[in-house]
Amino acid sequence: MNHELMDKTYVLNTYTRNYVNFKQGINATLFDENGKDYIDFTSGIGVVSVGHGNKRLADAISDQARNLIHTSNLYFIEPQAKLAKKIHELVGFDVATFFANSGAEANEGAIKLARKYGEKKFKNKKYKVLTLEHSFHGRTITTVKATGQDNFHKSYFSPYPEGFSYSKTLNELYTDIDDATVAVMLELVQGEGGVKAFEKEEIQKLAKFLKEKEILLIVDEVQSGVFRSGEFLASTLYEIEPDIITLAKGLAGGVPIGAVITKHKDILEAGDHGSTFGGNFLSTRAGLETLDILESYKQSGMLDEALLYFEQKLKSIFKAFPALFESVEGLGLMRGLRCKDGDILGKAIAKAFENGVLVLKAGKNTLRFLPPLTISKEEMDEGFRRLENAFKTIVL
Ligand SMILES: *Cc1c(COP(=O)(O)O)cnc(C)c1O
């Protein structure tokens, strides 16, 4: 039975897949079953932060797996406590963490925390969570409702939970807030929505306003977090201290994990929230090793160098193809090239693949780049050289 038939017969068809069969990865390079290599500018959608086949991470995971993978949250989990302590250090203000298994789950936890805050803190319960258009917060029934993109709100999944609404812009948030609003949830750089980074001043102004109103600011850093912006949190770059921050994608280098990080430590109590898998030995040990690797990579100056080099490369390819692209978007290693239209985007992704480069789509017309943070200069050179060849063959 060929791979495609097997997949289509036995796996539910929720994805449009490419049937390349990857067998191995080394940092930002992937190899398929025929030995063909691909430069990976996707890192599994921002997940493989320390690169493919990372030896330190693999050794930590294998060591942990040989000893203990899971015991449950009924007992102390040393790597969980150590990872939470490490997160506390890296965040730079006083927070505690709840561990989940994914970004959507982390956002669910954040929403639950906000709802209970709204109950405890005010005479008349506040419960509404405002999000932004073009946001993406996950695929569970609640987080898909929180996602500000109509095409995700399929009528056949209804009814959806109440208490969510979307503002068109940051400015509209101010007037959309009412007496029942408990939280604003946003991404500092909208990932899936088109790699759109908000202005620092606008975010700081909003954060200050929300603080005065005692409305929680939830920053979804599932994609922007874990050094992707150049800092541990994009919130650090924006110089804000959100009430709640969620992480997931890059936190454990590819092992499923999610985190709800908050300075409101006394809202959730025993029994309020939980997870069978969340924060188990395997995922938190992987998280700890991933953060150790990335922290020293940052301290050595290599992360900042990689960020700069990638930006130069991206800007020069942007300049070389004025017929295809209209802007460079994003920050750090969370980047986009806004295409003139969706047709160009489709062609760019297909041609890149033919030439051995993996890239992503975001929104309707943005070519998205989320390389491993440890990508080497040689891999960047080779990837952009291949992209140049690929883009030359696009016929408009
Ligand atoms: C990917 C993503 C999510 C969802 O994460 P999952 O692990 O797929 O549930 C939520 N928010 C943002 C900003 C994301 O990029």
The ligand as a Gaussian input file, in Angstrom:
#p B3LYP/6-31G(d) Opt

LIG

0 1
 C       -0.152000      27.567000      17.121000
 C       -0.828000      28.581000      17.927000
 C       -1.846000      28.230000      18.842000
 C       -2.366000      26.819000      18.967000
 O       -1.409000      25.937000      19.428000
 P       -1.700000      24.350000      19.355000
 O       -0.510000      23.753000      20.025000
 O       -1.832000      23.997000      17.911000
 O       -2.951000      24.093000      20.087000
 C       -2.382000      29.232000      19.632000
 N       -1.974000      30.506000      19.532000
 C       -0.996000      30.877000      18.673000
 C       -0.567000      32.296000      18.625000
 C       -0.411000      29.937000      17.832000
 O        0.519000      30.310000      16.966000

